[in-house]
Each structure stands twice: as C-alpha cells, then as structure tokens.
Amino acid sequence: MTPEEAITQTVGIARPGTWADPVTFAEVWDRTVERDPGALFLRYAAPDGTVGEWSYGAFDRRVDAVAARLHVAGVRRGRAVHMALANGPAFVAVWLASVRLGAVMVPSDPFGKAPELAGHISRTKPAMGFCAADRAGEYRKAVTEAKELAPDLDMAVVAVDEQAPHLDGVIGGGGVSAPAPARPEIGVRDTAAVMFTSGTTGRPKGVEITQANYAFCGKIMAERAGFDPDARLLVVLPLFHGNAQYYSFAAAIWSGAAIVLQPAFSASHFCAQAAAGAATAASLFAAPLRMILARGASGPRLTLDHCWYAQNVNDDQYAQLSELFGCLPRQLWGMTETLPAALTNPRTDPVPSSMGQQTPGCLVDVQDADGGPVPDGEVGELVVGGERGITLFSGYLDDPETTEASFRDGWLLTGDRTRRDAAGHYYFDGRHSEVLKVSGENVSVVAVEAVLAAHPGVLEAAVVGRADPIRDEVPVGFVVARDPARPPSSAELLAWCGERLGKAAMPRDLTLLDELPRTSVGKIRKFLLAGRAAVGA
C-alpha cells in the first residue's frame, strides 16, 4: 500500500503526511514577531551566571543586523552558512538570519575534529563560517583541509564568543550593523539547512531540510505538545542536532512560546536551571534523564506541564521522573529525515515503554521486506509517508542514489524494527543499520572502524555496540594488528581516535584479536563480537 492509498483510508482528521497550504519558516517567524513583538522569545543563561533576554521584536532586529553582516560577506539565497557553535544566542541569530536570506544553515558538532568539519565545509562550500574563538585553531585547520578538497572554496571565517549573553561579536562593527538587506523571494521548497548525520557507509549523509520542513515541524510538534504563547521551553540539548531545532525552537516559534536556553546539559544543575527559567516544558533523551536521576535529582521539584523524551526508560525511572518533573513524560520517535516526531505519546495515559502512536498530521506504517502490511503484534520495519520537501526531508546532499534507495513506493524506510499493538502503540525492536545511539547521538560504527583501520599498526578493525546503563549504547572495538609481533597498545589507539573522533564515537574498550570472525563469504560475524563485548571478553 502506498502512502496515498493509506491517506485515502483515513477519515475524520486532516490528511496525514500532507500539508495543503505550506509556508516558509521565514514567514512563520515574521508572523509570530508581528503578532506580539513584546513577547519573550529567548532567555539565555551564560556559564558565568549572566542572563540575556530578548523579546521577539528585539531579537528580530538583531536578526536583521546579522543578516546584514552575512549579506556583506556574500551570503545570498541558496548559499551556505556554516556553524561550529555551541548553544547560545549567536547560534540562534545566525540560524534565523540565514532563514531570512533564504540561505542554507549547515551546523556541525562544535567540538568536532578538523577532518569532520572539513568534510562538511567542502561539500557545502559556505560563503561564511562561524566558530568559537577558543576553538578557532581547529576550525581554521578544517577550512584549510576543506580547500584541498574543494579548491574553489571562498569562505570568510568569524570567530566569536559563543557563550556571550549578547550578539555584538556576531553583528560585528562594535555592535553597529549595516542596513538590513532586501529580503529575497523564498520558496517553500528552498533548502534551509543541511544536517549531517552518521550513516552506515562511513560518509556522513547531508539531510536537506527545506523552509516548509521547518514550518511543518513547528506546527505539528507545537500542536501535539499543546504549546501556547505562555509556554517556556527549556533547551539543554545541542542546537546542531535536530531535537533542539525541531521539537523546541521550531515549535516555540510556531506557537509564540519562549525558549529558556542553556549552554549545555548538566545533570546536576538541570532542575535548578528549569526552575530559574520558569520552564514549563523540556525535551530530552533517555540517557540524560538517567543521568539526572543518577546525580540524585538535586535541585527543586519541578512543575513542568510537558516533557518529551526519546528512547526507553524503565518503569522505576519513569515513576521517579514523573514525580521529579511534576508531569507524565511522553516518549516520541523521529529522525532527522522525518522532521516532526512521527510517533508521539498522547498527553492522557502515555505508555512509557512505547515510542508512541502516529502523530496527528504524520503517516506511519509497519511493513515487511516486500512492502506488505505486517499484522499488529508482529515485527516489521517502521516506514514513514509524506511529501518530500514539505512534510519529509527533500533528499540527501549530492547523493541521489542514496535518496532513492531510502524510499519504497513513496515510504521512507527508517531501518528500525517495530511492532504495533491493537491500540496503535508502536514498540521499538532494534535497528537494521549499523548506527549506534550514544547518549542520543548517532554514531556510525563504520566511521569508527575507518579511523581505527587508518592507524599504521592496524590491519583491520570492527566496531559493535554494547549496552550501557547511562549512555544507552557505547562503541566497542576489535582490532587485528598489522604486525602481530608489535601490536599497537590500547592507549596508543585511543589517543589516535581522540584526535579524530568526537566524544560519543570514542571506543570504550579495545580488544586485540588474531583475526576477525567471518562467514564463508568473508563477512564479519559481528554478532559474535557483540556477544564478547556484552560480557567484556
């Protein structure tokens, strides 16, 4: 059954997976500013305790100022703007200025290593890049490497204090900006961002997100959460990820709610931060939730109205979190490619162990390997329907083959094994792909393997996931030495990885083997390695 056929069987609600009258994200922002320019938009608590606050109208003027600087640097409709910035008003202002100009925001892990950043930069060829002043050396190294990959790259680099509770460094000129540029005509299908996500090929996939995608995401998530202008959304997850952008910022902007932004997640300070910002809602992964509980849940008991979370927590943890937060947290499931969380738990009677039910406005199904329907209670692949570029991502950057292979009969193939019960609740049953979820971050085992195998003392390497009570999963490596008589030490390999991988992708354990277990046709029998990893053998 195609998504169109599934839609025709739905009665009594809006056609799921479609949007009859899409708008741009730039329009959504403008409408919200015009509706109540004095309403609080952003409250940012810097690490030194300094707090900056902006109304929608005040921040809109800052967005104009940043857009002027981008324009002077050559940013135009369709040109990329790269960012390697941690949470702060600088990230938000550059993002919204890019949206206003019809440019393409390309966010990377602010603590990413030069090779990773260079790959993102060389593939998107930004006109301008922003980095933190204290990491400018690594960033400029990445730009140099990117120019070797893309000789025609012409990119201005701006280093800023990403934690400043003001925007003077982003605007430049001592805080005095050039006149705001004329606004270009922007289409709903114009690319607004490229979000790089780990894939099984080892080469990160650039997920192309349109203006309509951000707007649709904000609409669906705001409506499902029940946000209104009085909501105050606490954001502690990194802004270069989809969760903070999709479920918090886009939803807040759609509903006119306020954002309470923190520089980073802190388990020991989470409750105090929420209370200080008078937060009414939050969005987290299961791993940070468990970290909050592990730290004794210090700080005041909260009175949140709403909390999203991704991935399972056990029943005891759920009960503790419900008491701590003052609400029943609601699990959801989504991907960078799906924009909204296609599965969400309802406000009334959420099921903690379930990823949720089909989110109103979205379209999901469970199918077998041939695209046929899977009966309730049986396991199949979770698939998502929708219109590419409007309610689903438009495609993968410079990779039409992977884009087409990701769809079957109009359905996005997620690679996640799922079962659905008679009440329409979906339950996770593992992944088809070789992507680990480490504290909510996607980690490609193939990418980690490539780094290990590049060490001059390594012949080959394999990486599997091991369950972790705090981080959900962690990478564990198995290595075959190039010279068995002189194998590299674990310390040497970990140092090698530390220079090339982010924190989430770092192997937690390394085991030296004489050879990797293989099938008769030479494929690595990873289930055997996973068994060894599980028992620490």
LORORO-82894 format. One line per 8 residues: number of its first residue (from 1); for each residue x, y, z of C-alpha. Coordinates in pm, 1 decimal. Each point is the difference from the previous one (the first is absolute). Layout:
N
NUM = X,Y,Z  ...
This chain:
537
1 = 0.0,0.0,0.0  138.3,341.3,-95.3  -22.3,308.0,225.1  -272.9,136.2,-229.0  -207.1,-314.6,47.2  53.3,17.1,376.2  -114.7,363.3,1.6  -323.9,-79.5,-184.6
9 = -90.3,-248.4,273.1  24.3,269.3,267.7  -320.3,187.5,80.1  -101.6,255.9,256.4  340.3,172.3,35.2  234.4,205.4,-217.4  173.1,-201.5,-269.4  308.5,-142.7,176.5
17 = 337.6,53.6,-159.4  -123.8,294.1,-207.1  -24.3,376.7,37.2  -248.6,177.0,-223.8  135.2,351.4,49.8  372.2,-11.4,84.6  185.8,312.3,103.9  366.6,84.9,42.1
25 = 170.5,3.7,336.6  87.3,364.3,-68.0  -373.3,75.1,-22.5  -67.3,-182.3,326.3  259.4,211.7,180.1  -134.6,324.0,-149.3  -358.8,-84.7,93.7  95.1,-75.9,358.4
33 = 202.0,320.0,34.6  -286.1,205.9,-144.1  -258.6,-167.1,224.3  171.6,98.6,325.7  341.5,165.1,-37.7  24.1,57.9,375.3  -38.2,-365.7,95.2  308.3,-171.5,141.4
41 = 183.7,-203.8,-263.0  336.9,-94.9,149.0  146.9,-16.6,347.2  364.3,-107.9,6.2  195.7,-73.7,316.8  373.9,27.0,-69.9  244.8,-222.6,193.6  108.8,295.8,215.1
49 = -357.3,53.5,117.7  -70.3,298.5,-223.2  -345.1,-13.1,-157.0  -103.7,148.9,-332.2  -364.6,37.2,-101.7  -159.2,105.0,-326.9  -360.1,49.4,-103.6  -105.4,-118.3,-344.7
57 = 17.8,357.0,-127.7  341.1,71.6,152.9  148.8,-322.3,-132.1  -150.2,68.2,-342.0  200.7,322.0,-16.3  313.1,-197.5,92.2  -82.3,-248.7,-276.5  -13.5,287.0,-247.4
65 = 341.4,117.9,119.5  155.0,-345.6,-37.1  -163.0,-40.1,-341.3  168.4,323.9,-104.1  340.2,-137.7,97.5  -64.8,-325.9,-183.3  -108.5,191.9,-307.4  318.9,208.7,-0.4
73 = 198.8,-326.0,12.5  -174.0,-126.0,-313.4  -276.2,-211.4,150.6  -291.6,-15.1,-240.0  -302.3,-219.9,-55.8  122.2,-358.3,-38.1  351.3,65.0,138.2  111.8,-185.9,309.9
81 = 94.4,139.3,340.5  198.4,-241.6,214.4  -5.2,-3.1,378.0  207.4,-185.6,257.1  -155.8,169.8,300.8  -128.6,-130.3,331.6  -333.9,111.3,141.8  -33.6,374.6,28.7
89 = -172.0,301.6,-152.1  267.7,11.2,-272.2  -114.2,-333.2,-143.0  -365.2,105.0,7.7  63.1,337.0,-163.9  212.4,-141.0,-282.6  -257.4,-274.0,-61.2  -294.1,240.2,-22.8
97 = 198.5,248.7,-209.6  78.9,-282.0,-242.2  -369.0,-87.4,-13.8  -85.1,363.5,-72.0  247.5,16.9,-290.2  -109.3,-333.4,-146.1  348.1,-133.6,74.3  93.1,-350.6,111.1
105 = 99.7,-50.4,362.8  258.4,-277.8,45.0  57.4,-83.2,368.3  279.9,-229.5,113.5  105.2,-137.3,334.7  177.4,300.3,154.8  254.8,-236.4,152.9  48.0,-198.3,-319.6
113 = 348.9,-68.3,-129.7  145.0,165.3,-309.8  -57.5,-296.7,-237.9  -370.6,-15.5,84.7  -46.5,376.3,-28.8  198.9,8.8,-323.5  -230.4,-260.2,-151.9  -309.1,204.9,81.1
121 = 157.1,323.1,-123.1  139.3,-140.4,-325.5  -333.5,-156.0,-94.2  -211.3,310.3,68.9  250.3,274.1,-97.8  -128.8,266.0,238.7  52.8,369.6,-58.0  54.2,49.7,371.2
129 = 84.8,-208.0,304.5  -39.5,66.6,372.0  200.9,-167.6,273.7  83.5,54.9,365.5  300.8,220.4,65.1  156.6,-258.4,230.1  -22.5,-268.2,-271.2  94.2,217.5,-294.8
137 = 329.3,-184.1,-59.2  -171.7,-332.5,-64.1  -262.5,171.2,-213.5  250.4,180.5,-220.3  185.1,-328.6,-40.3  -327.1,-150.6,-122.4  -46.1,282.1,-249.4  351.6,-58.5,-133.7
145 = -72.9,-370.1,-42.8  -333.2,82.5,-163.2  173.7,219.0,-259.0  212.0,-298.4,-97.7  -320.6,-192.7,-66.4  -179.8,294.7,-162.4  256.1,238.1,-153.0  -269.9,250.5,-99.6
153 = -107.4,50.3,362.9  -10.4,371.3,88.6  -110.1,31.6,359.9  16.0,273.9,260.4  61.8,-124.2,356.3  -132.7,178.3,308.6  107.5,-106.5,349.5  -238.4,108.8,274.6
161 = -59.3,-41.0,369.8  -275.1,-258.0,-31.6  -88.4,28.9,369.6  -43.8,377.7,6.0  -347.9,109.1,117.6  -5.2,257.1,-281.8  47.1,3.0,-375.8  259.1,272.5,-52.8
169 = 266.0,-241.7,-126.8  -236.7,-158.3,-250.4  -122.4,331.9,-133.1  353.3,142.5,-19.6  93.6,364.4,-32.9  -17.5,55.4,373.3  -364.2,-103.9,0.9  -92.3,252.9,-270.3
177 = -132.9,-172.9,-310.7  -35.6,87.1,-364.7  -350.9,67.1,-134.6  -215.6,-311.4,-18.8  11.2,-151.3,-349.5  -309.4,-32.3,-216.1  -178.7,-325.9,64.8  8.4,-242.2,-290.9
185 = -294.8,-198.6,-128.7  21.3,-333.3,181.3  -179.3,-318.4,-104.2  -141.4,-262.9,231.6  227.7,-261.8,-158.5  316.2,209.4,30.1  266.0,-178.5,202.6  27.8,160.9,343.0
193 = 254.7,-235.7,157.9  226.4,-296.4,-59.5  16.3,-217.5,309.4  282.9,-252.1,-10.2  -79.7,-331.9,162.5  205.2,-315.6,36.7  -74.3,-272.8,-251.4  101.3,-357.9,-52.7
201 = 226.4,79.6,-294.2  247.8,192.5,213.6  -68.1,318.1,-199.6  -239.1,224.2,191.8  -331.2,61.2,-172.0  -101.6,360.7,-49.9  -374.1,17.2,66.7  -149.7,288.5,-196.4
209 = -268.8,182.9,197.1  -226.4,251.6,-172.6  -171.4,315.5,118.6  -333.6,-184.0,0.8  154.8,-288.4,193.3  87.5,221.3,295.9  -342.1,166.5,-10.0  -185.6,-333.3,-17.3
217 = 211.0,-139.4,280.5  -76.7,298.8,221.5  -371.8,-23.8,-71.1  -31.2,-373.3,69.4  218.0,-5.1,312.9  -160.3,311.3,150.6  -348.1,-139.0,-51.7  87.8,-344.9,134.4
225 = 169.0,141.8,310.0  -274.2,254.7,57.4  230.7,302.9,-0.4  -141.9,351.9,15.8  163.8,343.1,45.5  24.1,-58.1,375.6  222.7,-307.3,-40.4  369.2,26.0,92.2
233 = 211.1,-274.8,-156.1  324.7,-98.0,171.0  267.8,-90.5,-258.0  311.1,-179.0,124.7  65.9,-232.4,-295.7  247.7,119.3,-264.9  -142.5,229.1,-266.0  194.7,-165.0,-281.3
241 = -231.2,-303.2,46.8  -353.0,-32.1,-131.6  -162.8,-52.3,341.4  64.1,350.9,129.7  -75.7,157.7,-336.2  -312.9,-200.0,-80.3  -176.1,-76.1,325.9  91.0,317.0,186.7
249 = 97.6,298.7,-214.7  -223.7,-61.0,-302.6  -292.1,-87.9,228.1  56.2,306.3,217.9  19.4,233.8,-297.3  -318.3,-147.5,-149.1  -192.1,51.4,325.6  163.7,323.5,116.5
257 = 145.3,-170.1,307.4  325.4,87.5,176.6  328.0,-191.2,-1.6  209.7,-39.1,315.3  339.5,-87.8,-147.7  292.4,-151.3,188.1  358.5,-26.7,-134.4  2.6,-377.4,53.9
265 = -168.2,-280.4,189.0  92.1,-38.3,366.5  -154.9,-287.3,192.1  76.0,156.0,338.0  -136.7,343.6,-93.4  -293.4,-94.0,-223.2  -274.1,48.1,260.0  144.0,327.1,127.0
273 = 29.9,130.2,-357.8  -358.4,-93.3,-77.1  -122.7,170.8,315.9  207.9,313.9,-57.2  -138.3,34.7,-351.4  -357.1,-74.8,108.5  -3.0,-274.6,-264.4  -325.9,-178.5,-72.4
281 = 131.8,-254.8,-251.6  314.8,-188.0,-96.2  128.1,-254.0,-252.6  264.6,-259.9,84.4  135.4,-340.8,-87.5  -18.4,-295.6,235.6  372.8,14.4,77.9  -9.0,356.5,139.3
289 = -310.0,-92.0,199.3  185.4,-288.3,160.5  294.0,230.3,69.7  -233.5,239.3,183.0  -124.4,-283.2,218.3  352.4,-135.1,54.5  111.0,336.2,137.4  -266.4,-19.5,264.1
297 = -240.0,227.7,-186.7  141.6,293.4,192.7  -188.6,326.8,-4.9  -364.9,89.0,40.3  -292.5,-217.4,-101.5  -141.4,142.3,-321.5  -349.7,75.0,-124.9  48.0,-60.5,-370.5
305 = -305.7,-20.8,-217.9  170.7,-216.8,-259.2  319.4,-198.2,-69.5  95.8,-188.0,-316.8  256.3,-277.8,16.8  148.6,-237.3,-255.7  93.5,-364.1,70.7  -119.2,-214.8,286.4
313 = 37.2,42.4,373.0  -108.5,-276.5,236.4  -312.9,14.1,213.1  179.5,104.3,319.7  185.8,278.1,-180.7  -323.3,119.2,-159.5  -171.4,18.6,337.5  290.0,198.8,148.6
321 = 8.2,238.5,-295.1  -375.7,55.7,14.0  27.5,98.6,364.9  306.6,217.2,-60.3  -141.9,185.5,-301.7  -360.2,27.3,117.2  -137.7,-141.7,-325.9  -18.3,-327.4,-191.2
329 = 291.7,3.4,-248.9  -99.2,-104.7,-352.4  223.8,-217.3,-214.6  35.1,77.6,-370.8  183.5,-127.5,-305.4  136.0,193.2,-294.3  293.6,35.4,-235.7  180.3,294.7,-151.5
337 = -173.0,-97.9,-323.4  -354.7,-10.8,141.9  8.1,353.3,148.8  -284.0,-34.6,254.9  7.1,-299.9,226.7  -218.6,-234.1,-203.0  -87.1,-194.1,315.4  -98.5,172.7,322.9
345 = -176.8,-98.7,317.5  -323.1,182.2,79.7  -29.4,232.5,296.4  -261.8,-225.4,162.1  115.8,-348.4,102.6  341.4,-10.5,-172.1  159.3,-344.9,-20.3  359.2,32.3,128.6
353 = 131.7,-305.3,-187.1  -150.1,106.8,-333.0  150.8,236.2,-255.4  -350.5,137.1,-34.6  -290.7,-1.0,-239.0  -13.4,155.0,-344.8  37.9,373.3,51.2  -301.6,192.6,-135.7
361 = 106.6,140.1,-336.4  262.6,-270.1,-57.2  -29.1,-337.5,-174.0  168.2,-323.8,112.1  -32.6,-372.1,-63.3  170.4,-332.0,77.0  99.3,-199.5,-308.9  183.0,-317.5,-91.9
369 = 304.8,-17.2,-226.7  -221.1,7.4,-310.8  -203.7,299.0,108.9  -296.4,-207.5,110.0  -202.6,70.6,314.8  107.3,-159.5,326.9  -279.0,-108.6,237.8  -23.2,163.2,340.5
377 = 225.8,-169.5,251.6  256.0,-113.6,-256.9  334.5,165.5,-69.7  70.5,183.7,-323.4  174.4,314.2,-119.9  -134.0,339.2,102.0  -65.6,214.1,-308.3  -111.5,362.7,-25.2
385 = -211.1,155.2,-272.9  -15.6,359.2,-114.2  93.9,250.8,-268.4  370.3,53.0,-51.9  102.1,358.5,53.3  -322.6,83.1,183.5  -76.3,-253.5,272.7  316.9,-211.0,-43.0
393 = 357.7,100.5,-75.4  67.4,74.5,-365.9  299.9,-230.8,-47.2  362.3,-67.8,80.0  260.3,253.3,-108.0  183.2,-100.3,-321.3  -125.5,-357.2,35.1  -310.3,-68.1,-211.9
401 = 62.8,-374.9,3.6  -16.7,-21.2,379.5  -305.3,226.5,-3.4  -190.2,-227.4,-237.5  113.8,-313.7,183.7  -143.1,143.7,322.2  -353.0,-13.0,-140.3  -223.4,-284.4,-114.4
409 = -331.9,75.2,-166.7  8.2,346.0,155.2  76.5,-118.9,353.6  317.0,108.0,181.8  179.0,-312.9,123.5  123.5,70.5,351.5  196.5,-320.0,62.1  -162.6,-34.6,343.9
417 = -173.9,-323.6,92.8  -335.7,64.8,161.2  -321.9,-165.0,106.9  -339.6,162.2,44.5  -272.3,-105.6,241.5  -374.4,10.6,-54.8  -22.7,342.4,167.7  244.8,149.3,-248.8
425 = 297.5,18.4,236.2  337.8,-69.6,-164.7  285.2,-182.3,173.0  367.0,2.7,-98.0  161.2,-335.8,-81.1  352.3,87.0,-115.6  171.9,150.7,-303.2  88.5,-125.4,-342.2
433 = 279.3,251.7,-42.0  344.6,21.7,151.6  -64.4,325.6,179.8  25.2,9.5,377.4  -190.0,238.4,225.7  252.9,129.3,252.5  -168.8,238.0,244.2  -239.1,89.5,-278.2
441 = 271.5,62.9,-258.6  24.2,-204.1,-318.2  337.2,-173.4,-30.5  89.4,-191.4,-314.5  197.7,-311.8,88.9  137.8,4.8,-355.1  146.2,345.0,58.5  164.2,-113.2,324.5
449 = 133.4,-309.2,-174.8  150.8,217.5,-272.5  188.8,208.1,257.3  134.6,-308.1,178.3  96.7,-167.1,-326.7  189.4,312.1,-110.6  250.1,-43.6,283.7  328.6,-123.4,-151.6
457 = 16.5,-286.2,248.5  -350.4,-132.1,-75.6  -83.9,-249.1,-271.8  -375.7,10.0,45.9  -257.4,90.9,261.1  -362.0,-65.2,88.3  -222.9,197.4,234.6  -321.1,-107.6,170.5
465 = -229.5,149.4,259.4  -19.3,-99.1,363.3  -291.2,85.7,224.6  80.2,268.9,256.1  -221.4,90.4,298.1  60.3,372.5,-44.8  78.7,59.0,-369.0  -234.1,-265.2,-147.4
473 = 278.5,-137.3,-222.3  374.6,48.9,-30.5  241.9,-102.3,-277.9  234.0,-291.1,67.4  286.4,-76.2,-239.2  175.6,-317.9,-110.6  333.9,38.1,-177.4  235.9,-223.4,-199.2
481 = 361.1,123.3,7.3  191.8,49.3,-321.6  305.8,-151.9,168.6  -109.5,-255.1,263.8  346.0,15.0,155.9  -30.3,375.7,59.5  -367.8,83.3,51.9  -105.3,354.0,90.5
489 = -104.6,52.8,360.1  -351.9,94.4,101.8  127.6,333.2,129.5  162.4,74.3,-335.1  -318.0,-85.1,-191.5  -221.6,200.6,234.3  228.0,302.5,-38.7  -20.4,-45.3,-377.2
497 = -380.0,-10.5,16.3  -13.1,298.3,236.1  160.4,217.5,-267.2  -252.0,-106.1,-264.6  -329.5,-84.4,168.1  -250.5,182.8,214.5  -67.9,-106.1,356.0  -306.1,-212.0,-80.6
505 = 187.0,-197.9,-267.6  300.4,-85.2,217.9  30.8,-378.6,56.2  -46.7,-84.9,366.5  198.7,-324.9,-26.1  247.3,-140.9,-252.2  85.5,-368.6,-37.5  289.5,-135.8,-205.3
513 = -87.8,-311.0,-204.9  204.5,-228.3,-222.2  -277.2,20.7,-258.6  -359.7,113.9,-27.3  -268.8,-270.4,-13.5  -142.0,-28.8,-350.5  -258.4,-187.7,-199.9  91.8,-223.5,-293.6
521 = -32.4,295.9,-235.1  220.2,224.4,213.1  -257.6,211.2,182.9  85.9,81.1,360.3  -221.5,-187.7,244.2  -73.5,298.6,217.1  -249.4,-180.1,216.6  291.4,-201.7,140.6
529 = 190.4,318.3,76.9  -311.6,152.8,154.8  -23.2,-302.9,227.6  358.7,44.3,111.8  -54.4,371.6,51.1  -304.6,-63.9,214.5  194.9,-214.7,245.7  318.8,201.6,-24.1
537 = 195.4,-294.7,-138.8
